[in-house]
Amino acid sequence: MRAILHGAFTTGLAQYCFDRNLEHPGFVILDSPLITYRGPDPEVIVGQEDDELMTVTVGQALFRHLNEHFDGQAIVIENTDPPSGLDGAVTIKFTKVLDSGRYGFFPVHERS
């Protein structure tokens, strides 16, 4: 929960600055905000009807919120894929395979 709260605070503070024309670099970097989050066990939820259950996961809500409501640039480094349908989002997949996606953060230089 700490990583999720840190991400919420970081983006909230940035949005506060944007809304009030305060100085801010214009971007935030969130490193693995969802990696340790585990959703509730379905067996533990008692007394709720099917129509009251959440249909969106925390991860999906995070990415959609950043895409639709955050005015700056958000760089999210995560081990899971973002949900589909994010308009204007650029996804770069690090594969460590030369012919597929991007090999890694730093460019690969061939040795001579």
C-alpha positions in Angstrom: 0.0 0.0 0.0 2.9 2.4 0.6 3.9 2.4 -3.1 0.3 3.1 -4.1 0.0 5.9 -1.5 3.3 7.4 -2.6 2.2 7.4 -6.2 -1.1 9.1 -5.3 0.7 11.7 -3.2 3.3 12.4 -5.9 0.7 12.8 -8.7 -1.6 14.8 -6.4 1.2 17.2 -5.5 2.1 17.6 -9.1 -1.5 18.2 -10.1 -1.8 20.7 -7.3 1.1 22.6 -8.7 -0.3 22.5 -12.3 -3.7 23.8 -11.2 -2.2 26.8 -9.4 0.6 27.6 -11.9 3.3 26.7 -9.4 6.7 25.6 -10.5 7.0 21.9 -11.3 9.1 20.0 -13.8 5.9 18.7 -15.5 6.5 15.0 -15.0 6.5 12.3 -12.4 8.2 8.9 -12.4 6.5 6.1 -10.6 8.8 3.0 -10.1 6.7 -0.2 -9.7 3.7 1.3 -7.8 1.8 -1.9 -8.2 4.4 -4.6 -7.8 3.7 -5.5 -4.2 -0.1 -4.8 -4.3 -2.3 -7.8 -3.9 -6.1 -7.3 -4.2 -8.5 -8.6 -1.6 -9.3 -12.3 -1.5 -12.8 -12.9 -3.0 -13.7 -15.3 -0.2 -13.1 -12.6 2.4 -15.7 -10.2 1.0 -18.9 -11.1 2.8 -22.3 -9.5 2.5 -21.9 -7.8 -0.8 -24.1 -8.4 -3.8 -22.6 -9.0 -7.2 -23.5 -5.5 -8.5 -21.6 -3.9 -5.7 -18.2 -5.6 -6.4 -15.5 -3.5 -8.0 -15.1 -4.2 -11.7 -11.9 -2.3 -12.1 -8.7 -3.3 -10.5 -6.4 -0.9 -8.7 -3.9 -1.1 -11.5 -6.4 -0.3 -14.2 -7.7 2.6 -12.1 -4.2 4.0 -11.7 -3.4 3.9 -15.4 -6.8 5.3 -16.4 -6.6 8.1 -13.8 -3.1 9.1 -15.1 -4.3 9.0 -18.7 -7.6 10.9 -18.2 -7.0 13.3 -15.3 -3.3 14.0 -14.8 -2.1 17.1 -16.7 1.6 16.3 -16.7 3.6 13.4 -18.1 3.7 10.3 -16.0 6.4 7.7 -16.5 5.4 4.4 -14.9 7.9 1.6 -14.7 6.0 -1.5 -14.0 6.2 -5.3 -14.5 2.7 -5.6 -15.8 1.1 -4.4 -19.0 -1.2 -1.3 -18.7 -4.9 -1.9 -19.7 -5.8 -1.4 -23.3 -7.7 1.6 -24.5 -5.5 4.4 -23.1 -5.7 7.2 -25.6 -2.4 8.9 -26.2 -0.4 6.6 -23.9 3.0 5.4 -25.2 4.0 1.9 -24.0 7.5 0.7 -24.3 8.1 -2.9 -23.5 11.6 -3.9 -22.4 12.2 -7.5 -23.6 15.9 -8.1 -23.5 15.5 -9.5 -27.0 17.3 -7.6 -29.8 14.5 -8.2 -32.5 11.5 -7.6 -30.3 10.4 -4.5 -28.4 13.2 -2.6 -26.7 16.2 -4.5 -25.4 16.7 -2.5 -22.3 16.8 1.0 -20.8 20.2 1.8 -22.3 20.8 1.3 -26.1 22.7 -1.8 -27.2 26.0 -1.1 -29.0 27.6 -3.8 -31.1 31.2 -4.5 -30.1 33.8 -4.2 -32.9 
